[in-house]
Amino acid sequence: MGLSKIKSPVKGDWSFMNPPGHHPDAKDFVAVDQNGKPYEVAKVIRHLCYKLSVEDTYSWEKKIFSPFEAEVIAVKNDAKDRMTLNIFRDLVNGLIIAPKNGKNDVEYFLGNYIILKSEKAEFALLAHLRQGSVLVSKGMKVKTGEIIAKVGNSGNTIQPHLHFQIMKESDPAKAIPIPFTFEYSQVCDGKTEGTMDSTLPKNWKKFRV
């Protein structure tokens, strides 16, 4: 059986910024500028030493689209977003506090999320959504490309992004992410240009969908 080929759940310029230890088939989508940065370079110090607002990032409140025709089988829409970013505080939370407090609660990690079931009985998990932005409810049917939510900063994150994975099981606490690819994407990092039709862009490479 070949790779699952889907429509991208986002549009525009993005990069996969997967942290160490992250499952290789689960992807963290981060919106970037022409230089492949998630926010203005001048604001790095604020992220490191003070408070960077989620509104300073390019990912914040970007639209999210259904990657295929599906039934909505699970939704969470009421988890609060962390509105300011501090990389040291958020790393401590993500690496130390979150694993301890959320070891028996997958929602603690995911924040707001949607789980979709495709006609091929594959499941898509979309997580860290903006509080109150989810436009679908359990049992609804959605079309490919339909807007279903916006990117947020809920759950275990260090900056606004979309966590996305395809699974064979519906329970993200038990399911193992499986490989997928896009129907269309274009690498555009200034060094390499080209259409990717059978593999995903590499981590940290800017791409356009």
C-alpha positions, 0 to 999 in steps of 0.5 A, spaced: 500 500 500 502 506 498 503 513 502 496 516 503 496 522 499 492 528 501 491 535 500 495 540 505 491 542 511 494 549 510 496 554 505 502 558 504 509 558 506 511 553 511 516 549 514 516 543 518 519 544 525 519 538 528 523 538 535 528 532 537 524 526 539 518 527 535 515 522 531 518 523 524 511 521 521 507 527 525 509 534 523 509 540 526 507 546 521 510 553 522 508 558 518 514 562 515 516 568 511 521 569 505 527 567 509 524 561 513 523 564 519 517 564 524 517 571 526 521 577 525 528 576 526 528 582 531 523 579 535 528 573 537 530 577 544 523 578 546 522 570 545 528 568 549 528 573 554 522 577 555 515 575 552 513 574 545 506 575 543 502 569 539 500 575 534 507 576 533 508 569 529 506 568 522 502 561 524 497 565 529 490 564 527 492 561 520 486 557 517 486 550 517 483 546 512 480 538 511 485 534 508 480 529 505 472 528 505 471 525 512 467 525 518 468 529 524 469 523 530 472 528 536 473 535 537 475 539 543 475 547 542 475 550 549 482 549 552 486 556 553 491 558 548 498 561 552 498 568 549 505 570 550 511 566 549 518 565 552 522 559 550 525 557 556 519 557 560 515 553 555 521 548 554 521 547 561 513 546 561 514 541 555 520 537 557 518 537 565 512 539 567 507 537 561 510 529 561 508 529 569 501 532 569 499 530 562 501 522 562 494 520 563 491 525 559 492 526 552 488 532 551 493 536 556 498 535 550 494 536 544 490 542 547 484 544 542 484 538 536 480 535 531 480 528 529 477 526 522 475 519 519 476 518 512 473 514 507 479 509 507 478 509 514 484 513 516 484 518 521 487 525 521 489 529 528 489 536 528 492 539 534 494 546 538 488 549 535 485 556 537 480 556 542 473 557 540 476 557 532 473 550 531 468 550 526 465 543 526 462 538 531 462 531 532 458 527 527 459 532 521 461 531 514 466 535 511 469 536 504 476 536 502 479 543 503 473 546 507 475 550 513 475 547 519 479 551 524 485 556 525 492 555 528 492 556 536 497 555 541 493 551 546 496 544 549 504 543 549 507 548 545 513 553 544 510 557 539 503 557 535 503 551 530 499 545 527 500 538 529 498 534 524 498 526 523 495 520 519 493 514 523 490 507 522 487 508 529 482 513 532 485 514 539 491 518 539 494 516 545 495 509 542 495 510 535 502 510 531 503 516 526 503 513 519 507 516 513 503 521 508 505 526 502 501 532 499 498 532 492 502 538 491 507 542 494 513 546 492 520 547 495 522 554 495 528 555 500 532 559 495 537 554 494 532 548 491 526 549 487 521 544 485 515 540 486 514 534 491 509 529 488 512 523 492 515 525 498 514 531 504 519 536 504 525 535 509 524 538 516 526 546 516 526 546 509 521 552 507 515 549 502 509 552 499 502 549 498 
